[in-house]
Amino acid sequence: MHILIVGGGKVGSLLARLLTQTGHSITIVETRRDRQGNLS
């Protein structure tokens, strides 16, 4: 399943990590440039 997460803060990042570990594909949408580098 492909999941879209809006927001790459602590909760969004943790959720993305957990979901990828269970086999899901994730796209994160983040507008704050200071957070964008930490998401890759």
QUIPESUL-V930848 format. One record per backbone hydrogen bond with DSSP energy under -1.0 kcal/mol. NH is the residue of the N-H (numbers start at 1). CO is the residue of the C=O. If there is no record, write none. Layout:
NH:CO ; NH:CO
This chain:
3:25 ; 5:27 ; 7:29 ; 13:9 ; 14:10 ; 15:11 ; 16:12 ; 17:13 ; 18:14 ; 19:15 ; 20:16 ; 21:17 ; 23:20 ; 24:19 ; 25:1 ; 27:3 ; 29:5 ; 35:32 ; 36:32 ; 39:36
